[in-house]
Amino acid sequence: MDLPRVVFFGRTGSEALAFFNLDLETWRGGRVLDCPGGPGSFTALARTAGVESVATDPLYSLPLPDLERRCRDDIAFTMERLAVSPALRPDFDLSAFRQGKLKALETFLADRRRHPQAYRAAALPCLPFEAESFDLTISGHLLFCYSPIADGGLSDQPDFDLPWHRRALAELLRVTRREVRIYPAHTIERNPRVHPWVEPLLASLPPDWQGQLEPTTYDEGFTGETPMLLLRRRTGSR
Ligand SMILES: C[S@@+](CC[C@H](N)C(=O)[O-])C[C@H]1O[C@@H](n2cnc3c(N)ncnc32)[C@H](O)[C@@H]1O
């Protein structure tokens, strides 16, 4: 499976809760950053649970009709690729997967119209936020996922190489007070392995951060373990 560009493709809030092992109740009253937010519905869901969420994505600079068109095109394009991908189990329900993306898009569009201030255009590795502005930062389907194919990702471009991952991770940690959660932390293939860059990134964490992999039960059509990377600021380090 390979993709020629980062697709503007989003998950529903409940899918995000599953792959980030998140219980929103724990974060009630807190502030969360979803980076990249894509056309996903996590931010809308979080608000209904009393959690302030800000979503950020470089494409949020585009007008809404352009975003909707881009997302619908990318869903169609990705589904064509997935339908012939040997990375997915034959029993995986692609039609339900597609419905989830369309549902996320509808919720995203409605929420973005009602709460435009919750959606900020920005790109890693430079975010326009003060240090430690968020209690929790979640980052789905960009890091590891879009590393080059030879390194276990989806990309046929070298843009998201290991030095980029180091800068992006440093930026996610900078803006976060307590926890950063990154999914996936595995390679994109039928039988995923822990992504080979997890270890070097963990080995060079700043001294006030610690990290570990956590299993998830989210099913995206792979076989076997699909871990999430959980990074925590050490208590007493501030
Ligand atoms: C596959 S989507 C993931 C969306 C959502 N987090 C999810 O898990 O479904 C990848 C997103 O990354 C965004 N993106 C591309 N380059 C980026 C960068 N340098 N920094 C932040 N986001 C980026 C794209 O615009 C796209 O919306």
The ligand as an SDF file (V2000), in Angstrom:
LIG
                    3D

 27 29  0  0  0  0  0  0  0  0999 V2000
   -4.8440   10.9290    7.1100 C   0  0  0  0  0  0  0  0  0  0  0  0
   -5.2060   12.5060    7.7770 S   0  0  0  0  0  0  0  0  0  0  0  0
   -5.3880   12.1420    9.4790 C   0  0  0  0  0  0  0  0  0  0  0  0
   -6.5120   12.9040   10.1210 C   0  0  0  0  0  0  0  0  0  0  0  0
   -6.9070   12.4310   11.5090 C   0  0  0  0  0  0  0  0  0  0  0  0
   -5.8950   12.7660   12.4920 N   0  0  0  0  0  0  0  0  0  0  0  0
   -7.1650   10.9540   11.5390 C   0  0  0  0  0  0  0  0  0  0  0  0
   -6.5420   10.1940   12.3100 O   0  0  0  0  0  0  0  0  0  0  0  0
   -8.0290   10.5100   10.7890 O   0  0  0  0  0  0  0  0  0  0  0  0
   -3.6320   13.2810    7.6800 C   0  0  0  0  0  0  0  0  0  0  0  0
   -3.7340   14.7800    7.8150 C   0  0  0  0  0  0  0  0  0  0  0  0
   -2.4190   15.3300    7.9640 O   0  0  0  0  0  0  0  0  0  0  0  0
   -2.4410   16.6330    7.4350 C   0  0  0  0  0  0  0  0  0  0  0  0
   -1.0480   17.0850    7.2330 N   0  0  0  0  0  0  0  0  0  0  0  0
   -0.2540   16.9870    6.1430 C   0  0  0  0  0  0  0  0  0  0  0  0
    0.9640   17.5080    6.3820 N   0  0  0  0  0  0  0  0  0  0  0  0
    0.9490   17.9610    7.6690 C   0  0  0  0  0  0  0  0  0  0  0  0
    1.8990   18.6230    8.5020 C   0  0  0  0  0  0  0  0  0  0  0  0
    3.1340   18.9110    8.0790 N   0  0  0  0  0  0  0  0  0  0  0  0
    1.5390   18.9520    9.7630 N   0  0  0  0  0  0  0  0  0  0  0  0
    0.2920   18.6460   10.2220 C   0  0  0  0  0  0  0  0  0  0  0  0
   -0.6450   18.0340    9.4640 N   0  0  0  0  0  0  0  0  0  0  0  0
   -0.3310   17.6830    8.2140 C   0  0  0  0  0  0  0  0  0  0  0  0
   -3.2680   16.4810    6.1630 C   0  0  0  0  0  0  0  0  0  0  0  0
   -3.7830   17.7090    5.6940 O   0  0  0  0  0  0  0  0  0  0  0  0
   -4.3500   15.4920    6.6040 C   0  0  0  0  0  0  0  0  0  0  0  0
   -5.5180   16.1480    7.0120 O   0  0  0  0  0  0  0  0  0  0  0  0
  1  2  1  0
  2  3  1  0
  2 10  1  0
  3  4  1  0
  4  5  1  0
  5  6  1  0
  5  7  1  0
  7  8  2  0
  7  9  1  0
 10 11  1  0
 11 12  1  0
 11 26  1  0
 12 13  1  0
 13 14  1  0
 13 24  1  0
 14 15  1  0
 14 23  1  0
 15 16  2  0
 16 17  1  0
 17 18  1  0
 17 23  2  0
 18 19  1  0
 18 20  2  0
 20 21  1  0
 21 22  2  0
 22 23  1  0
 24 25  1  0
 24 26  1  0
 26 27  1  0
M  CHG  2   2   1   9  -1
M  END
$$$$
